[in-house]
Amino acid sequence: MKKRIQFSLVYRDMWQSSGKFQPRKDQLERIAPAIIDMGVFDRVETNGGAFEQVNLLAGENPNEAVRAFCKPFNEVGIKTHMLDRGLNALRMYPVPDDVRELQYKVKHAQGVDIPRIFCGLNDTRNIIPSIKWAKAAGMTPQATLCITTSPVHTVEYYSNIADEVIAAGAEEICLKDMAGIGQPAMLGALTKSIKTKHPDVIIQYHGHSGPGLSMASILEVCNNGGDVIDTAIEPLSWGKVHPDIISVQSMLKNEGFEVKEINMNAYMQARSLTQEFIDDWLGYFINPGNKHMSSLLLGCGLPGGMMGSMMADLAGMHRTINSIRAKKGLPEYSTDELLVKLFDEVAYVWPRVGYPPLVTPFSQYTKNIALMNLLTIEQGKGRFVMMDESMWGMILGKSGRIPGEIAPELKELAEKQGREFTTADPHTLIPNALDDFRKEMDENGWDYGKDDEELYELAMHPEQYRDFKSGIAKKRMLEDLQKAKDAKLGSSLSPEELAAFKHAKADALVAPVKGQIFYEFNGDGECAPCVEPFIGQHYEEGQPFCYIQTPWGEIETIPAALGGKLVEIAAKQGAKVSKGQTLAYIERDHE
């Protein structure tokens, strides 16, 4: 029998590659036992990358979610790992050193064992500091090679990077095939090269299913010494996500590798719970296109998780470009024609900006340059006319070393615009910031949290954390969810039918008197300015919903009937209402 292969469930990335949000803390707590009972996983990806940010956007505390999700795995010896964007840590733009260093202390205390540290440019200057901070915090640093297919990205290129990060203290290497375009033979050769020189270093393969090469790549990696394979489960496996554990386990078992068996009852339970989370609310933010594989991704090299946002961007550009063409008397492009043109333009732009691996954020920058080029070419202005500071920052080296050569035309354009290229170590360009965030926490009277985790959250995601603390994030998310539900329902119902459906199980709150409506009251006859209640807000039976101030000065309290969930607001803050007018609808929790 061949060597033992371990499996990891990338539960966080399953959701990120499918839609916008992650499951809530209570949902993660419910599914963890089923994942454990499957008996096949030695590792689970519990957080990192977009996990923290989207939790805040949903009005949830990510620190509580991470601790709750990690705890059951810690207790049974299943390793937990997270995604870490190196210089950008858990966000899309650079993070100061003191915040990055704090991250590892916080995450280790929360129960995370392994940070998967990557730089989208494979610049080791963005990876090595994190390796040292992770080791100092007691974590096992896993350095990452972002895999792509280009003349620059050879086995020798990647092997040299592996040598450098291992010498710096990396105990594991991840082959991160984020677009699934890594060629199986190359991945096998790379695995063999690393294992030959570093036989004790663990190699974990992470390959998305998008263009369909991932199963062949998994086989090549394992046959050449790979140790751990990232997998997914239904209903979110395959598509732009990852291969399903059942198929991967079966293939490797048949190949003669030692693999754990799957408890199918537990698999079906986890599958059912994941579907329940989709039906509950997460599915309203999942792009249906991300359930489909596409060989078109091989040509442009864009990661599968980006397809949803790219198609949304393309839809807006489609209208603009066709409007320009109509004025010229030219035939309009179909969606497919414009998509092919975009893929072709990415293929044109990519080598000219130096073959940056197309992973966050450089995939977005490269795609945006190509998209803007399509517009400016149509306008007769040529290419590289509309590029923002982020796009230029990548080209100029502010985010790290570009793997290839920048095209002469872009060098000339940079000189003409007075822009300078830099070889400076990117993290030295960013001043420390924790003291300023401590001051903000103190001024607001906010608790730093266990192991400074709340301080860390503010410092990592300032805008999102402030919205979370104010309640605006939760209000916005619930409103977006209600709009998504209405849109889905409204596609098959008339406005009258939609209204009837929404109100079928809801109590109408009616004004008993005429007057002016307010949602908060200070007492002493003074009405308080406030934010209106949000769709989805819950009320107990008899709890005050709003107040009406009559023309003769009396204050009438309007209770929330039998309680339940607010499904519609019919009267805005400060509006004048008539007696008998409907103010809102509250859906009862029970019939």
C-alpha positions as CSV (number, residue, x, y, z in Angstrom):
1,M,0.0,0.0,0.0
2,K,1.2,3.6,-0.8
3,K,1.6,6.3,1.8
4,R,-1.3,7.7,3.9
5,I,-3.1,10.7,2.5
6,Q,-4.9,13.1,4.8
7,F,-7.9,15.2,3.9
8,S,-9.0,18.7,4.8
9,L,-12.5,20.1,4.5
10,V,-12.3,23.7,3.3
11,Y,-15.6,24.7,4.7
12,R,-14.8,28.5,4.7
13,D,-13.7,28.4,1.1
14,M,-16.7,26.4,0.0
15,W,-18.9,29.3,0.9
16,Q,-16.5,32.1,-0.3
17,S,-16.2,30.5,-3.7
18,S,-20.0,30.1,-3.9
19,G,-21.5,33.4,-2.6
20,K,-21.1,36.4,-0.3
21,F,-21.6,35.3,3.3
22,Q,-20.5,32.6,5.7
23,P,-22.7,30.6,8.1
24,R,-23.5,32.1,11.4
25,K,-21.9,31.0,14.7
26,D,-24.9,28.9,15.7
27,Q,-24.9,27.2,12.3
28,L,-21.1,26.4,12.5
29,E,-21.7,25.0,16.0
30,R,-24.4,22.7,14.6
31,I,-22.4,21.3,11.7
32,A,-19.0,20.8,13.5
33,P,-20.1,17.5,15.2
34,A,-21.2,16.1,11.8
35,I,-17.9,17.0,10.2
36,I,-16.1,15.3,13.1
37,D,-18.3,12.2,12.8
38,M,-17.5,11.8,9.1
39,G,-14.2,10.4,10.4
40,V,-12.3,11.2,7.2
41,F,-10.9,14.7,7.9
42,D,-7.6,15.4,9.7
43,R,-8.0,19.1,9.0
44,V,-10.7,21.7,8.7
45,E,-10.4,25.2,7.3
46,T,-12.3,27.3,9.9
47,N,-11.7,30.9,9.1
48,G,-9.4,33.5,7.4
49,G,-9.6,35.4,4.2
50,A,-13.1,36.8,3.7
51,F,-14.5,35.0,6.7
52,E,-13.9,37.7,9.3
53,Q,-15.0,40.6,7.0
54,V,-18.2,39.0,5.8
55,N,-19.2,38.1,9.4
56,L,-18.9,41.7,10.3
57,L,-20.9,42.7,7.2
58,A,-23.6,40.3,8.4
59,G,-23.7,42.0,11.8
60,E,-22.0,38.9,13.5
61,N,-19.0,38.8,15.7
62,P,-16.3,36.8,13.9
63,N,-14.2,36.3,17.0
64,E,-17.1,34.4,18.7
65,A,-17.7,32.4,15.5
66,V,-14.0,31.4,15.2
67,R,-13.7,30.3,18.8
68,A,-17.0,28.3,18.6
69,F,-16.1,26.6,15.4
70,C,-12.5,25.7,16.4
71,K,-13.3,24.4,19.8
72,P,-14.9,21.0,18.9
73,F,-12.1,20.3,16.4
74,N,-9.4,21.2,19.0
75,E,-11.0,18.8,21.4
76,V,-10.7,15.8,19.1
77,G,-7.3,16.6,17.6
78,I,-8.5,17.7,14.2
79,K,-6.1,20.5,13.0
80,T,-7.7,23.8,12.1
81,H,-6.3,26.2,9.5
82,M,-7.0,29.6,8.1
83,L,-6.2,31.6,5.0
84,D,-3.8,34.6,5.4
85,R,-3.0,37.0,2.6
86,G,0.4,37.9,3.9
87,L,0.9,41.6,3.5
88,N,-2.8,42.0,3.2
89,A,-3.5,39.6,6.1
90,L,-7.3,39.1,6.0
91,R,-8.3,42.0,3.8
92,M,-7.7,43.4,0.3
93,Y,-5.1,46.1,1.1
94,P,-1.8,46.2,3.1
95,V,-1.8,45.8,6.9
96,P,0.7,47.3,9.3
97,D,3.3,45.0,10.9
98,D,2.0,45.4,14.4
99,V,-1.5,44.4,13.4
100,R,-0.2,41.4,11.4
101,E,1.9,40.3,14.4
102,L,-1.1,40.6,16.7
103,Q,-3.2,38.4,14.3
104,Y,-1.2,35.3,15.1
105,K,-1.4,35.7,18.9
106,V,-5.2,36.2,18.6
107,K,-5.8,33.3,16.2
108,H,-3.7,30.9,18.2
109,A,-5.6,31.8,21.3
110,Q,-8.9,31.3,19.4
111,G,-7.9,27.7,18.5
112,V,-6.4,28.1,15.0
113,D,-3.4,25.8,14.5
114,I,-2.1,26.6,11.0
115,P,-2.0,29.9,9.0
116,R,-1.8,29.4,5.3
117,I,0.3,32.4,4.4
118,F,0.4,33.6,0.8
119,C,1.4,36.5,-1.3
120,G,-0.5,36.9,-4.6
121,L,2.9,37.7,-6.3
122,N,4.8,35.0,-4.5
123,D,7.1,37.7,-3.1
124,T,8.8,36.0,-0.1
125,R,9.3,39.4,1.6
126,N,5.5,39.4,2.2
127,I,5.5,35.9,3.5
128,I,8.6,35.5,5.7
129,P,7.7,38.1,8.4
130,S,4.4,36.2,8.9
131,I,6.2,32.9,9.2
132,K,8.3,34.3,12.1
133,W,5.3,35.9,13.8
134,A,3.2,32.7,13.5
135,K,6.0,30.5,15.0
136,A,6.5,33.0,17.8
137,A,2.8,32.7,18.6
138,G,2.9,28.9,18.7
139,M,1.3,28.2,15.3
140,T,2.5,26.0,12.5
141,P,3.3,28.3,9.5
142,Q,2.3,26.9,6.1
143,A,3.9,28.9,3.3
144,T,2.0,29.0,0.0
145,L,3.0,28.9,-3.6
146,C,0.3,30.6,-5.8
147,I,0.1,28.3,-8.8
148,T,-0.5,29.6,-12.3
149,T,0.6,28.6,-15.9
150,S,2.9,31.1,-17.6
151,P,6.4,31.1,-19.2
152,V,7.7,32.5,-15.9
153,H,6.0,30.1,-13.4
154,T,8.2,27.0,-13.9
155,V,9.1,24.1,-11.5
156,E,12.4,25.8,-10.9
157,Y,10.8,29.1,-10.1
158,Y,8.5,27.6,-7.5
159,S,11.1,25.2,-6.1
160,N,13.4,28.2,-5.4
161,I,10.6,30.0,-3.5
162,A,9.9,26.8,-1.5
163,D,13.6,26.6,-0.5
164,E,13.6,30.2,0.7
165,V,10.4,30.0,2.8
166,I,11.4,26.6,4.3
167,A,14.8,28.1,5.3
168,A,12.9,30.9,7.0
169,G,10.9,28.4,9.1
170,A,7.9,27.3,7.1
171,E,7.0,23.7,8.3
172,E,4.5,23.1,5.5
173,I,4.0,24.1,1.9
174,C,0.6,24.7,0.2
175,L,0.3,24.5,-3.5
176,K,-2.6,27.0,-4.0
177,D,-4.1,26.3,-7.4
178,M,-6.7,29.1,-6.9
179,A,-8.0,29.0,-10.5
180,G,-7.5,25.3,-11.1
181,I,-5.4,26.0,-14.1
182,G,-2.2,24.4,-12.8
183,Q,-1.2,21.7,-15.2
184,P,-1.2,18.2,-13.5
185,A,2.2,17.2,-14.8
186,M,3.8,20.4,-13.6
187,L,2.2,20.1,-10.2
188,G,3.5,16.5,-9.9
189,A,7.0,17.6,-10.9
190,L,7.0,20.5,-8.4
191,T,5.8,18.2,-5.6
192,K,8.6,15.7,-6.3
193,S,11.2,18.5,-6.5
194,I,10.2,19.9,-3.1
195,K,9.9,16.5,-1.5
196,T,13.3,15.4,-2.8
197,K,15.0,18.3,-1.1
198,H,12.7,18.6,1.9
199,P,11.3,15.1,2.6
200,D,9.9,16.1,6.1
201,V,8.0,19.1,4.9
202,I,4.2,18.5,4.6
203,I,2.7,19.5,1.2
204,Q,-1.0,20.3,1.0
205,Y,-2.7,20.8,-2.3
206,H,-5.6,23.2,-2.8
207,G,-7.2,23.0,-6.2
208,H,-10.4,24.6,-7.5
209,S,-12.6,22.6,-9.9
210,G,-13.4,25.4,-12.3
211,P,-11.8,24.2,-15.6
212,G,-11.8,20.5,-14.7
213,L,-8.2,19.7,-14.1
214,S,-8.3,19.3,-10.3
215,M,-8.8,15.5,-10.0
216,A,-5.8,14.8,-12.4
217,S,-3.8,17.3,-10.4
218,I,-4.6,15.6,-7.1
219,L,-3.5,12.3,-8.4
220,E,-0.2,13.7,-9.7
221,V,0.5,15.5,-6.4
222,C,-0.2,12.4,-4.4
223,N,1.8,10.1,-6.6
224,N,4.8,12.4,-6.2
225,G,4.8,12.7,-2.4
226,G,1.9,15.1,-1.5
227,D,0.5,14.7,2.0
228,V,-2.9,16.6,2.4
229,I,-5.6,17.3,-0.1
230,D,-8.3,20.0,0.3
231,T,-11.8,18.8,-0.5
232,A,-15.4,20.0,-0.2
233,I,-18.8,18.3,0.4
234,E,-22.2,18.6,-1.4
235,P,-24.1,20.7,-2.1
236,L,-21.2,23.1,-2.5
237,S,-18.6,20.8,-4.1
238,W,-17.4,21.0,-7.7
239,G,-18.5,24.0,-9.9
240,K,-16.0,26.8,-9.1
241,V,-15.4,25.3,-5.7
242,H,-13.4,22.0,-4.9
243,P,-13.8,18.3,-5.6
244,D,-16.0,16.3,-3.4
245,I,-14.4,14.2,-0.6
246,I,-16.3,11.1,-1.8
247,S,-14.7,11.2,-5.3
248,V,-11.3,12.1,-4.1
249,Q,-11.2,9.4,-1.4
250,S,-12.5,6.8,-3.9
251,M,-9.9,7.7,-6.5
252,L,-6.9,7.6,-4.1
253,K,-8.1,4.4,-2.4
254,N,-8.3,2.7,-5.8
255,E,-4.8,4.0,-6.6
256,G,-3.5,2.2,-3.5
257,F,-3.1,5.0,-1.0
258,E,-4.0,4.6,2.6
259,V,-7.1,6.8,3.3
260,K,-9.7,7.0,6.0
261,E,-13.2,5.7,5.4
262,I,-16.2,8.1,5.3
263,N,-19.1,7.7,7.7
264,M,-21.8,8.3,5.1
265,N,-24.5,8.9,7.6
266,A,-22.5,11.8,9.0
267,Y,-21.7,13.0,5.4
268,M,-25.4,13.1,4.6
269,Q,-26.1,14.9,7.9
270,A,-23.5,17.6,7.0
271,R,-24.8,17.8,3.5
272,S,-28.4,18.3,4.8
273,L,-27.3,20.9,7.2
274,T,-25.3,22.8,4.6
275,Q,-28.4,22.8,2.3
276,E,-30.5,24.0,5.3
277,F,-28.1,27.0,5.7
278,I,-28.5,27.7,2.0
279,D,-32.2,27.6,2.2
280,D,-32.3,29.6,5.4
281,W,-30.5,32.7,4.1
282,L,-27.1,32.1,2.5
283,G,-28.5,30.8,-0.8
284,Y,-30.0,34.2,-1.5
285,F,-26.4,35.5,-1.9
286,I,-25.0,32.6,-4.0
287,N,-24.4,33.2,-7.7
288,P,-26.0,30.3,-9.7
289,G,-23.1,30.5,-12.2
290,N,-20.6,29.4,-9.5
291,K,-22.2,26.0,-9.5
292,H,-21.0,25.4,-13.1
293,M,-17.5,24.4,-14.3
294,S,-16.1,26.2,-17.3
295,S,-13.2,25.3,-19.6
296,L,-13.1,29.0,-20.6
297,L,-11.2,29.6,-17.4
298,L,-8.1,27.9,-18.9
299,G,-7.6,30.6,-21.4
300,C,-7.8,33.6,-19.1
301,G,-6.6,32.0,-15.9
302,L,-9.1,33.9,-13.7
303,P,-10.0,32.2,-10.5
304,G,-13.5,30.6,-10.3
305,G,-14.6,32.5,-7.2
306,M,-14.3,35.7,-9.2
307,M,-16.7,34.7,-12.0
308,G,-19.8,36.0,-10.2
309,S,-18.5,39.5,-9.6
310,M,-16.9,39.6,-13.1
311,M,-20.2,38.8,-14.8
312,A,-21.9,41.6,-12.7
313,D,-19.2,44.0,-13.9
314,L,-19.5,42.9,-17.4
315,A,-23.3,43.4,-17.4
316,G,-22.9,47.1,-16.7
317,M,-20.1,47.5,-19.3
318,H,-22.1,45.5,-21.8
319,R,-24.8,48.2,-21.9
320,T,-22.3,51.1,-22.1
321,I,-20.3,49.5,-24.9
322,N,-23.4,48.6,-27.0
323,S,-24.6,52.1,-26.5
324,I,-21.4,53.4,-28.1
325,R,-21.6,50.9,-30.9
326,A,-25.2,51.8,-31.6
327,K,-24.2,55.5,-32.1
328,K,-21.5,54.4,-34.5
329,G,-24.0,52.2,-36.4
330,L,-22.1,49.0,-35.5
331,P,-23.8,45.8,-34.5
332,E,-24.2,45.2,-30.7
333,Y,-22.2,42.5,-28.9
334,S,-24.0,39.6,-27.3
335,T,-23.1,38.7,-23.7
336,D,-21.1,35.7,-25.0
337,E,-19.2,37.8,-27.6
338,L,-18.3,40.4,-25.0
339,L,-17.2,37.7,-22.5
340,V,-14.9,36.2,-25.1
341,K,-13.5,39.6,-25.8
342,L,-12.9,40.2,-22.1
343,F,-11.1,36.8,-21.8
344,D,-9.0,37.7,-24.8
345,E,-8.2,41.1,-23.3
346,V,-7.1,39.5,-20.0
347,A,-4.8,37.3,-22.0
348,Y,-3.4,40.4,-23.7
349,V,-3.0,42.4,-20.5
350,W,-1.6,39.7,-18.2
351,P,1.9,39.2,-19.8
352,R,2.2,43.0,-20.1
353,V,1.7,43.6,-16.4
354,G,4.3,40.9,-15.7
355,Y,2.3,37.7,-15.2
356,P,1.1,38.3,-11.6
357,P,-0.7,35.1,-10.4
358,L,-4.4,35.8,-10.7
359,V,-5.4,35.6,-7.1
360,T,-6.8,38.2,-4.8
361,P,-6.2,41.1,-5.2
362,F,-4.2,40.9,-8.4
363,S,-6.8,38.9,-10.3
364,Q,-9.2,41.8,-9.7
365,Y,-6.7,44.4,-10.8
366,T,-5.8,42.6,-14.0
367,K,-9.5,41.9,-14.8
368,N,-10.3,45.6,-14.2
369,I,-7.5,46.8,-16.5
370,A,-8.9,44.5,-19.2
371,L,-12.5,45.6,-18.7
372,M,-11.5,49.3,-18.8
373,N,-9.5,48.6,-22.0
374,L,-12.6,47.2,-23.7
375,L,-14.4,50.5,-23.0
376,T,-11.6,52.9,-24.0
377,I,-10.9,50.9,-27.1
378,E,-14.5,51.2,-28.1
379,Q,-14.3,55.0,-27.4
380,G,-11.3,55.2,-29.7
381,K,-8.9,56.1,-26.8
382,G,-6.7,53.0,-26.9
383,R,-5.6,50.9,-24.0
384,F,-4.4,51.6,-20.4
385,V,-6.2,54.9,-20.2
386,M,-8.3,54.3,-17.2
387,M,-6.3,52.7,-14.3
388,D,-6.7,53.6,-10.7
389,E,-4.0,53.7,-8.0
390,S,-4.4,50.1,-7.0
391,M,-3.8,48.9,-10.5
392,W,-0.8,51.2,-10.8
393,G,0.4,50.1,-7.4
394,M,0.6,46.5,-8.7
395,I,2.5,47.5,-11.8
396,L,4.9,49.8,-10.0
397,G,5.9,47.2,-7.4
398,K,4.3,48.7,-4.3
399,S,2.7,45.4,-3.5
400,G,5.8,43.3,-4.2
401,R,8.0,42.1,-7.0
402,I,6.2,41.3,-10.2
403,P,7.3,37.8,-11.5
404,G,7.8,38.9,-15.1
405,E,8.7,42.0,-17.0
406,I,6.5,45.1,-17.3
407,A,5.8,45.9,-20.9
408,P,7.8,48.9,-22.4
409,E,4.5,50.7,-23.2
410,L,3.5,50.7,-19.5
411,K,7.0,51.8,-18.4
412,E,6.8,54.7,-20.9
413,L,3.3,55.6,-19.7
414,A,4.4,55.6,-16.0
415,E,7.3,57.9,-16.8
416,K,5.0,60.2,-18.8
417,Q,2.6,60.4,-15.8
418,G,5.4,61.0,-13.3
419,R,5.1,57.6,-11.6
420,E,8.1,55.8,-10.1
421,F,8.8,52.1,-9.9
422,T,10.0,50.8,-6.5
423,T,12.0,47.8,-5.2
424,A,11.3,48.7,-1.6
425,D,10.1,45.9,0.8
426,P,6.4,46.5,0.8
427,H,5.8,46.1,4.5
428,T,8.3,48.8,5.4
429,L,6.1,51.4,3.6
430,I,3.2,51.0,6.1
431,P,3.4,52.7,9.5
432,N,2.3,50.8,12.6
433,A,-1.3,51.6,13.7
434,L,-2.3,49.7,16.9
435,D,-1.8,52.7,19.2
436,D,-4.4,54.7,17.2
437,F,-6.8,51.9,17.3
438,R,-6.3,51.5,21.1
439,K,-7.1,55.2,21.4
440,E,-10.3,54.7,19.4
441,M,-11.3,51.7,21.5
442,D,-10.7,53.7,24.7
443,E,-12.6,56.7,23.5
444,N,-15.6,54.6,22.6
445,G,-15.5,52.6,25.8
446,W,-15.1,49.4,23.8
447,D,-13.7,46.2,25.4
448,Y,-10.5,44.9,23.9
449,G,-12.0,41.3,24.2
450,K,-10.3,38.1,25.1
451,D,-6.6,38.1,24.1
452,D,-7.2,41.6,22.5
453,E,-9.3,40.0,19.8
454,E,-11.8,42.9,19.5
455,L,-8.9,45.4,19.2
456,Y,-7.5,43.2,16.4
457,E,-10.8,43.1,14.6
458,L,-11.1,46.9,14.6
459,A,-7.5,47.2,13.4
460,M,-8.0,44.6,10.7
461,H,-11.4,45.8,9.4
462,P,-12.0,49.3,10.7
463,E,-14.9,50.3,8.5
464,Q,-16.8,47.0,8.9
465,Y,-16.1,46.8,12.6
466,R,-17.5,50.3,13.3
467,D,-20.7,49.4,11.3
468,F,-20.9,46.2,13.3
469,K,-20.7,48.0,16.6
470,S,-23.3,50.6,15.6
471,G,-25.8,48.0,14.4
472,I,-25.8,49.4,10.9
473,A,-24.2,46.3,9.4
474,K,-27.0,44.0,10.7
475,K,-29.7,46.4,9.6
476,R,-28.2,46.6,6.1
477,M,-27.8,42.9,5.8
478,L,-31.3,42.1,6.8
479,E,-32.7,44.7,4.4
480,D,-30.6,43.2,1.6
481,L,-31.8,39.7,2.5
482,Q,-35.4,40.9,2.4
483,K,-34.9,42.5,-1.0
484,A,-33.3,39.3,-2.2
485,K,-36.2,37.2,-0.9
486,D,-38.7,39.7,-2.5
487,A,-36.9,39.6,-5.8
488,K,-36.9,35.8,-5.9
489,L,-40.5,35.7,-4.9
490,G,-41.5,38.6,-7.1
491,S,-40.1,36.9,-10.2
492,S,-43.1,34.6,-10.1
493,L,-45.8,36.7,-8.4
494,S,-47.6,39.8,-9.2
495,P,-47.1,42.8,-6.8
496,E,-50.6,42.0,-5.3
497,E,-49.7,38.3,-4.9
498,L,-46.4,39.3,-3.4
499,A,-48.0,41.6,-0.9
500,A,-50.6,39.0,0.0
501,F,-47.9,36.3,0.6
502,K,-45.8,38.6,2.8
503,H,-48.8,39.5,4.9
504,A,-50.4,36.1,5.1
505,K,-48.9,35.3,8.5
506,A,-48.3,38.9,9.6
507,D,-50.2,41.2,11.9
508,A,-50.9,44.7,10.6
509,L,-50.1,47.3,13.2
510,V,-52.7,50.1,12.8
511,A,-52.6,53.7,14.0
512,P,-55.3,54.1,16.7
513,V,-55.1,57.9,16.4
514,K,-53.8,60.4,13.9
515,G,-50.5,62.1,14.5
516,Q,-46.8,61.9,13.9
517,I,-44.9,58.6,14.2
518,F,-41.6,58.2,16.0
519,Y,-39.6,55.1,16.8
520,E,-37.9,56.4,20.0
521,F,-39.0,58.7,22.7
522,N,-36.9,60.6,25.3
523,G,-39.8,61.3,27.6
524,D,-40.9,64.8,28.9
525,G,-42.8,65.1,25.6
526,E,-39.6,65.1,23.5
527,C,-39.3,62.9,20.4
528,A,-35.9,61.4,19.7
529,P,-34.2,61.2,16.3
530,C,-33.3,57.6,15.6
531,V,-32.7,55.0,13.0
532,E,-35.8,53.2,11.9
533,P,-36.2,49.5,12.9
534,F,-34.9,47.1,10.3
535,I,-36.6,44.4,8.3
536,G,-36.1,41.2,10.2
537,Q,-36.0,42.8,13.7
538,H,-37.6,40.7,16.4
539,Y,-40.2,42.0,18.9
540,E,-41.6,40.3,22.0
541,E,-45.4,40.3,22.6
542,G,-46.5,43.8,23.8
543,Q,-43.1,45.4,23.3
544,P,-43.3,49.0,22.1
545,F,-43.0,49.2,18.4
546,C,-43.4,53.0,17.9
547,Y,-45.0,56.1,19.3
548,I,-47.6,58.5,17.8
549,Q,-47.7,62.1,19.0
550,T,-51.2,63.5,18.5
551,P,-51.9,67.1,17.3
552,W,-53.1,67.9,20.9
553,G,-49.7,66.7,22.4
554,E,-50.6,63.3,23.8
555,I,-48.2,60.3,23.3
556,E,-49.7,57.0,22.2
557,T,-47.6,53.9,22.5
558,I,-48.1,51.3,19.7
559,P,-47.3,47.7,20.9
560,A,-45.9,45.0,18.6
561,A,-49.1,43.0,18.8
562,L,-48.3,39.3,19.5
563,G,-44.6,39.8,18.7
564,G,-42.5,38.3,16.0
565,K,-40.4,39.4,13.0
566,L,-40.8,42.8,11.3
567,V,-41.5,42.1,7.6
568,E,-42.5,45.5,6.3
569,I,-42.4,49.2,7.4
570,A,-45.3,51.2,6.0
571,A,-44.7,54.5,7.9
572,K,-41.3,56.2,8.0
573,Q,-39.9,58.0,11.0
574,G,-41.5,61.4,11.5
575,A,-44.4,60.7,9.0
576,K,-47.9,62.0,9.6
577,V,-50.4,59.2,9.8
578,S,-54.2,58.9,9.9
579,K,-56.3,56.9,12.3
580,G,-56.6,53.4,10.9
581,Q,-53.5,53.6,8.7
582,T,-51.2,50.6,8.6
583,L,-47.8,51.3,10.2
584,A,-46.1,48.0,9.7
585,Y,-46.5,44.2,9.5
586,I,-45.1,41.8,12.0
587,E,-45.0,38.1,11.2
588,R,-45.9,35.9,14.2
589,D,-43.3,33.3,15.4
590,H,-46.1,30.7,15.8
591,E,-49.6,30.3,14.5
